[in-house]
């Protein structure tokens, strides 16, 4: 019995998997920014909401590789 051939992924590299791209929503970033702000308030560190948002985006991108952020339509 001969096994059927698998479909190629089209990536050009033998055996490589297509790369998944994580897209973060505003809700993902807002939740992370909330926890950053909570920690900032507990420790008395300086900062503001904009800085918390930017830091949240940075952390999420770092944790998941250069993921994209979904822009509002």
Residue pairs with C-beta under 8 A, 6 or more apart in sequence:
9 16
9 17
9 18
10 18
11 17
11 18
21 67
21 68
22 64
22 65
22 67
22 68
23 67
23 68
23 69
23 70
24 57
24 60
24 61
24 67
24 68
24 69
24 70
25 70
26 70
26 72
28 60
29 53
29 56
29 57
29 60
29 69
30 53
30 56
32 56
32 59
32 60
33 49
33 52
33 53
33 55
33 56
34 52
36 52
36 55
36 56
36 59
37 47
37 49
37 52
39 45
40 46
40 47
40 52
57 69
60 67
60 69
61 67
61 69
